[in-house]
Amino acid sequence: MSDIQAILRQRIADALTTPAPTLTRRDLRLPEVRGKAHAVIGMRRSGKSTFLWQCLADRLAAGSPRDALLYLNLEDERLNGMTAIDLGGVIEEWFRQIPGIRDRTRATLFLDEVQLIPGWETVARRIIDQEQIDLFLSGSSAHLLSSEIATSMRGRALPTTVYPFSFRETLRHVGLEPAKPWDRLPKAERSDLDARLRQYLLAGGFPEV
């Protein structure tokens, strides 16, 4: 077993027991489409990883077993040199660790920053064509463009762009999302929102800003 395979084995074991973090909920929703991967793209720090975790949490809430939901962030310096063969082995290692999962449920795989693995497209197509697995991919728009996804995935992926927080999401992030329509808010609260909107227009909606 190579060093990368050993690291992946441990990463998978850890990932299958890691609870979904509590994060600011995004308003974006993805349609349920069998036979296609969801490719989540966007600029760095726009919230792609957070959104993948939201999708995982939604599936967990809908009744999917936790061990049928695997999230892997491939942006890990220990995985430098990882190949498409290593990536393909993730499925077999997952199912080795959780015997019988292939037969008892439909699984979901979330691969974050997948563009870091050369040849990831062939692995993704095989998963879609041959496995009972729903596939979510993410990548920086600097390296993974929707036009490139359409070409490399041969129609098997639905690209979705994640943008920084909207103003409402920014308010939600700090616990200040209004519970009432604008015209029913107290004057003091509207004044505060006006000030926050001006700040939002200056700073933008990047989650970490």
N, C-alpha and C positions, 0 to 999 in steps of 0.2 A: 504494500500500500504506500502510495506517495505521500509526501507531507501535505500537499493540497487536499488529497482525499481524506486524510486523517482530520484535517481542520474542518472540512465540510461535514464529516461524520459528527463531530462535536457540535458544530454550528446547528445542524439539523436537530440533534437531540435537545439542545438548549431552546431552539425556536419553537419546538412543539409544546413546551411547557411555559413559555413566556406569556404572561397575560397581556391583552391589548391595552396599551396606555390610554389614559384619559386625556383626550385632546379636544381642541376647539372644532366643533362640527362644521363641515363645509356644506354649502347649499347644493353643490354639484351632485347629480345622481347619474348612474350608468344604467343603461337598459340591460335586461337579461337576454342574452343572445347566445344560444348554444352553437358550438362549432367555430367560434371566432374568439381570438384573444382580445382583451382590452389593453391597448397601449396608451399609457398615461404619460404625456410629455409636458414639458414646461421648463422655464428658466430655472437656474439653480436657486434654492431657498424659497421657491414659490409654494412649497407644501405638498410635493408629490408623495413623499414617504408617508406623511401624515394622512393623506387621502387613501393610500393603500391600506393603512391600518384601519381607517374608517370603514372601508369595504370589508375587511376581515371581521371587524366587530359587528357589522350588519349581518354577515353570514352566520356568525356565532349566535347572535340574537334570534335569527330565523330558525335555529335548530341544528346547524352543522356541528358535528363533534369537533372539539378543539384540535385533536390530532389529525383531523382531515383538512386543516388549514395551515399551510406552511408559508411563512414570510422569511425571505432571505435578502439581506442587503449585500450586494456583491462589491460594494466599495470598501474593501478590506485589504490592506497592504499585504497580508499573509496569503492572499489569493492571487498575487501577481504571477502571471504565467498560466493561469487557469485556462483550460481549453474547452472547446465545445464538447469533447468527450467527457471531461470532468463534469460539465454542466448537465449532460444527459444522465450521468450517474447519480445525480441528486434524486431522481425519481426512484431508482432501484434502492438506494440507501434509505430513503424515506419509508418505502414499503417494507424493507427488511426490518426496520425498527418498529413498525406498526403492522404486524402480520394480519392479513385478512382485510386490510382497508380497501383493497381493490374491489372486493366482492360486496362489501357491506354499505358503501356510500360513495357518492360522487365527491371527489376531493377538489381543493382549490389551491393553486400555487401562485404566490406573489413573488416576482423577481424584481428587485429594486436595483436601478442602475445597470440594467442588463447589457447595455451597449459596451461595457467594459470587457465582455467576453467575445473574442473573435469567433464568428460562425454561430452566434446565438440563434440566428434565424432558422437554421436547419433543425436545431433542437426544438424550438418553439413550434415549428410546423409538424414535427413528428408527434409532439405531445398532443396537439390539437387533433391530428388525424388518427392516432392510435390509442390514446389513453382516455379514460373517463375522468378527465381533469379539466376544470375551468382555469384559464391562465390569465393572470394580470401581469403586465410588464410596465416598468417605468424607465425613463431615461431623460437626460438633459436635452433640451431642444437644440443646444449647440452641437450635439452629436447624433441626435435621433430625430429626424424631421418626419412629419406626417407623410410627405411624398416618398421618402425612403422606406417607411414602413409599408406603404401600399405596394411598393415594388418588391421588397425583400420578403414580405409575408404572403405575396400572391393572393391578396384578397381575404386572407384569414385573420385580419386584425382590424379593430375599430379604434382609430386614434382619437384621443380626447385630450384637450389642453387644459392644464391646471394653471390658473392665474393666481397672483397674490390675492390676499383678502379683499373682498368688497368692503364698502364702508360698514354695512350691517355686520359682516363677519368680524371686522375689526372691533366693533362695539361688543359683540358676543365674546370675543377673546379676552376682553377686560371686564366682563360681567356687567356691561352697561347697555345691552340690547333692549330697546324700548318694548314694553309689553302692550302699548296702546298706539293707535294711529297718531301721526304727527299733530293733527288738529285737536287731539284730545289730551295732549301732554301739557303739563303745567309750564308757564312761561319760563321759569328758571331752568327747567330741564331742556326746553328748546334752545335757550341761550347757550347752555353747556354743549349741546349737540352741534350747534353752529360753530363753536370754537373748536370742537373735535374734528368737524368736517374740514375746517381750514387746515388743521394740522395734518389730517389724512391726505389732503391734496398736495401738501408740501413733502411729506415723508413717504407716501405710498402705503401699500398694504402688505409689505413683506412680513410674514409672521414673526420673525426674530428682530424686527426693528422696533 
